[in-house]
Amino acid sequence: MTTTHHAQPESAKQQWATGLMMFGAVMLMIGGVLDIFRGIMGIAKNNVFVTTPNYVFQFNLTGWGWVHLLLGAAAVVVSLGLFQGAMWARVGGVVIAGLIIIANFLSLPYYPVWSIVAIAISGFVIWALCVVRPEGPAGAR
């Protein structure tokens, strides 16, 4: 007699969790690429941004360009790990998204509308990555 192995179909919760993690990965990838472009703009051409003379957190725009470029590159790398479902990438994605929120808050007066959009995107990434439960006995509920 031969035995056949039937794969258990994924539950709706597992499908939802997988979909959310992919959503987080895609949004982190998009946010990272856009942050790379924002960093390049800050490094190459400072006159793209608005300057506020009396802002508490005044920084050199070229320095901010490098910060956004590095955060964007890290976000792209971490999002590639998220597509593989790696746990390090979930943790790294939350950390990078948090740092992107902080960087965009501090650079709010230089590019206000995009900073708010980037903060919202990063907030969705954190939510999507935190809501997914690990598979296995500890995550089964």
Secondary structure, DSSP 4 states (H G I P E B T S, - for coil): -----PPPPPPHHHHHHHHHHHHHHHHHHHHHHHHHHHHHHHHH-GGGS---TT-SS---HHHHHHHHHHHHHHHHHHHHHHHTT-HHHHHHHHHHHHHHHHHHHHTTTTSHHHHHHHHHHHHHHHHHHHHPPPSSTTT--
